[in-house]
């Protein structure tokens, strides 16, 4: 009797015709958790050293924002890419384009015209209490500036999806090299982590040195951080590659080594994170916050950022992969509404902060009230919007 090894079996099935997959409970929970991280980020950022827009502050929130800003959008792109390749393979190009425009293009257009002006109007009122919303909206969409807030992610993901569709037409095998590394990651997650970290350093550090960390490409509501656009595409491409074939037998298999070594990855994550704080101390206390920062500093700091991002990606996924049973938990209940919550939460968060601004409350209290109310109100609003006929296909 001839038997095949794990590697041989998955290699034999590598190019099988893609099939529609049942929902992955672990990844659904990870995506919903990440949505809550975005809401937490926006709830605490006014009370930090970096985004100090409220009289109250709390140093612990700087620890949260440093961590979230360093990984959560890259992880969103990774998760968004996981089911892209099979989706492209199953659909005609026109159908794929229509679906992406409906799911991403339409929400972006609506949010850019409504959600985002409403959010930034709360900030504008601080400077001009007599400003009407109609006047502010007209100025925003005609002469600008027209910031996109967090929804920049949506149009960039649409661009990435369309790029992936074109790449698939060039060759369906472009993702094979990374997919093979993902398969090795079933038993050796460190190999996958190393490739992701090396590619991230290559695409991010030179861009950080050239553009700096604060420059954004902007055209109307279309904006993206200049130094990170290639980093985000790298994470998206890695996600596409992992999900292209043998998804359940690679790095993200619940039976693989990654979930078994989750505490190891959690500890590994702390190393680059602590090094980032050391570098921040050097920048503030030794270098005196120079502008621009020396290239050697940006290179070291950028390397720490991508090492942290790659490590925490695996750490978070490892913890969710070992939770495979469906259940009535909060993340499961929230899963269907998570995308809508991402789209609508920003004005809710900013208006709550506007309302709390004049109250002499500790930063922890303001942030806690803001986070809880933002979650509840954005969840309730999304659930209500999804009851509109046809809205569930978009939200």
N, C-alpha and C positions, 0 to 999 in steps of 0.2 A: 504494500500500500504506500503510495507516495503522499507525503504531507507537505504543506507549504508553510514557511515561516511567516510571522506577522508582517515583516517588510515585503516579502514576496507577494503575499495576498493583496496588500494595499497597493503595491506597484501594478499588479495585474488589473486592478479596478480603477487605476488612476484616470483613465480617459473614458470611463463608462458614461453613457448619456446622462446628463444631469436630471434629477427628479425633484419635484417640489418636496420640500421638507416640512415635517411637522414642527410646530413651534418649539424652540429650545428654552425650557424653563430657566435654566441657569443663565443664559445670555439675556433673556428678557428681564430677569431680575437685575443683572449687572447694568443693563441699559437704563432701567428705571432708577436704580440707585444713583447712576451718574447724573440723571436729570435732577434728582434731589441735591446732588453736590453742586450743580449749577445754581440752583435756587439758594442754597446756603452761601455760596460765594457772593452772590449779589446782595444777600441779606447782611453780611458782615463787613463788606468792603468799605462802607462809609466810616467805619470805626477803626480803621487801620492807619498805620504810618503812611502807606502808599496812597490810599484813597481817602484821606482824612477830610471828609466833607461835612462832618458833624462835630459839635464841640466835645462829645464823649468819645473815648477810645479805649481799646483793650489790646495789650500786646499779644495775647493769645490768638487774636483774630489774624494778626500778621502771619502766624505760623500756619493757619488754615489757608490763607490766600496764597502764600508762597507755594504750598503744596498743590492746591487746586490749579492755579495758573500754569504750573509747570507740566501738567499731564492731562487735564480732563478733556480738552478739545482734541488733542491727538488721539486719546482713547475713543472718543466719539467717532472719529473718522475710521479707526480700526474696526470698531463694531459695525459701522455702516457699510464697510466693504465686504463683510463676511458672506453675504448672500447675493452679492452683485454678479459674479461670474455665472452662476447657474441661472440667474434671472435673465441675463443677456442671452444665454444659450437657448433658453426656452421660448423667447419672444422674438418676433420680427423687429427689425430696427425701429420701424414706425410705431409699433405698439410699445416698445420700451421707452421711446422718446415721449409718447403721449402719457404713459404712466408716471414718468419722472416729472414731467411738467405739471401734472395734476397734483402729485404728492409733494413736490418741492417748489416748483416755479410759482404756482398759484398762491400757496400760503406765504411765500416770500413777498410777492407783489402786494397782497392784502395787508400783511403785517407792516411792510415798509410805509404804506400810505395811512395806516391807522394806529397800530400798536406802538410803533416807534415814535411818531410825533407826540402821541399822548404821554408816553413815558418821559420824553425830554422836556415836555411842557412843564412838568413838575420842577425840573431844575431851572428852567428859564424864569419861572415865577419868583424864585429866590432873588434874582437880579432885577426883575421888573414886575412888581405885584399887580400893575395895571394892565399888563399884556393880555390881550384876548387870545383864546385858542385859535380862532379863525385866522387872526393875523399871524400868529406863530406858525400855524400849519402852512399857510400860503408862502411865507418866507422860506420855510424849510424846503418845500418841494420845488420852488422856483429858483431862488438864488442860493440856498444852502446856508450853512453846512447842513447836510442831510445824513446824520450818523445812522448806522444800521444796528447798533447795540449788539446783542447776542445773535440776532438772526443772520449775521454775515455767514454763519456756519451753513445755512440752508442753501444759499446760492453757490457757495464754494463746493458743497457736496454735489449739487446739480452739475456743476462744471466737471467735477471728478467722475461722476457717473457717465456723463457723455464722453469724456476722454476714455474711460474704460470700454465703452461700447465700440469706439473707433479702434482701440487696441485689440479688441477681440476679433474684429474683422480683419486686422492685419495677421494675427495668429492667435489661436486659442491656447497655444503652448507658452506664451510669454510668462505666465505665472508659474510654470512648472518648477524652476529652480527653487523659489521660495517655498513652494508647496512641498518639495522633497525635504527641505529643512524642517518644515512643520511636522512631517511624518517622523523624522528623527527626534523631534521634540516630544513625541509620545514617551520615550524613555529618557531623553536628555534635553530637558527644557533649557538648560544653559546654552546649548548650541543655538537654539532659536533666539534667545536673549542676546547672545553675542552678535549675531548677524544684524538684528534690529538695532543694537547699540552702535555698531560700526557704521551702518548706513545712515543712521540719524546724525552721527558726528559729521559725516561727510557732507550731508545736505544742509545741516543747520549751522555749524560753526562758521564756515566761510560767509554764509549769508548774514549771520549776526555781526561779523567783523565789518562787512561792507555797509549794511544798512543800519546797524545799531538795533537796539531792542524796542525803540518807541516809534519807528516809522511805519506808516500804514499806506498801502496802495488804496486810493479812494477815487471813486467816480460815482457821484450821486450816492445812493444807498449801497452801492457795491463797494465793499471795503474788505481788506484782509491784511493781517500783519505781514510786512514785507519779509522779515527774517524767518518766518515760520511756514510760508506757503509750501515750500518743498518738503519740509518736515511733515506737514499734514498729509501731503500726497504720498509720502513714503509709508506712513501708517495706514493710509487707505489702501495702498497697493499691497502691503503685507496682509491686511484683512482680506482683500480680494483673493490673494494667493492661498491663504489658509483655508478659505471656504470653497475653493475651486473644485476640490475632489477629496474624498476620504476624510471628510470633516470630522467625523466621530472617531477617527483613528490617528489623529495627529496631536498637536500640542494642546488642543482644547478638548481632548477626550476625557470624560469623567473617570475613566479607568486608567488614565495615564499617570505619569509621575508628577505632573504639575500640581494637581490638588493634594497629593500626598505630601508634597514639600512646601505647603503654603506658608507655614511659620518661618521656614528658611528664607523664603522670598520676602516676607514681611521684614525680617531683620536686615536682609541685604538692602532693602529700600531705604533704611535709615541712614546708611553710610553716605550716599551722595546728598541726601537731604541735609544732614548735619554739615557736610562740607559746604553746601550753599550758604548756610548761616555763618560759617567761618569767613567765607568770602564777602558776605554782606558786612560783617564786622570790619574786615580789612578795608572795604570801600569807604565806609562811613568814618571810622575812627583813625585809620592810618593814612589812607589816600585823601581823605577830606572830600569825598563825593565829587571827584573831578568830572567835568563834562567837556569833551568826550572821555570815556573811560579808556585806559590803555588797552591795546590789542591783546596783550598777554593775559590781562584780567578777563576780558570777554571770552577768550578762547578757553580758559580754565573753567569759568563759570558756565559757559554754554555746554561744555562737556559734562559737567555735573548735572545740568538740567536734563540732558538726554539720557544719561545713565539712570537718573531718578525716574524719568518718564517710562523707560523700558522696564524697569524693575517693578514699579507700582502697577503697571499694566498687568504683568504676570501675577503679582501678589493678589490683586483684586479678583482677577479671573479665577485664580486658584481657589479662593474662598467660596466663590459662587458655584464653581464646577462640582464641589463636593456636596452641594445642596440640590440634588436632582429630583426629589419628590415634589409633586405639585401640592399646593396647600393654600389655605385662605389667608396668607400673610398680607401685610400692608403693600409690599411691592407687587404681589400678584394682583391685588385689587386695583392698583394704580396703573398697571402695565398698559392697558388700552388707552389711557388718557395721557401717558407720559409725553408723547410728542406735542400734543396740544398744550400741555402745561409749559413746555419749553417755549412755545411760540408766544403765549399770552402773559407769562409771569412778569415780564420786565416792568411794564407800567404799574402793575400792582405793587411790586417791590419798591419802586421809586416813590409812589404816592404815599405808601405807608411811612417811608423814611421822611418824606416831606411833612406828614402829620405829626411825627414824633420829634421833629427837629427842635422845637421850642420847649420841650419837656426836659427838666433836669433829672433824667434817669440814668443809671449806670449803662454803659455800652452793652453789657451782657443782656440786660433786660430789654433794651431797644432791639438788639439783634434777635433775641429769642422771640419777641412779639412779632417782629417783621418776618422772620422765617416761618413761623407757624401760620400766620395769617396769609402769607404769600402762597404757601403750600395749599391751604384749605380753599382759598378763594380762586386760585388758578385751576385747581382740581375741579371745584364746583362749576366754574365757568366753562371749562373744557367739556365736562360731562353734559352740561346744558347745550353747548354748541353741537355736540355730536348727535344730539337728538333731532337736529334739523335734517330733513331728508337729503341724503347724498353727502352730508358733511363727514360721515365716518370714513368715506373713501379718501378724504383729504387729511383729516385729523386722526 
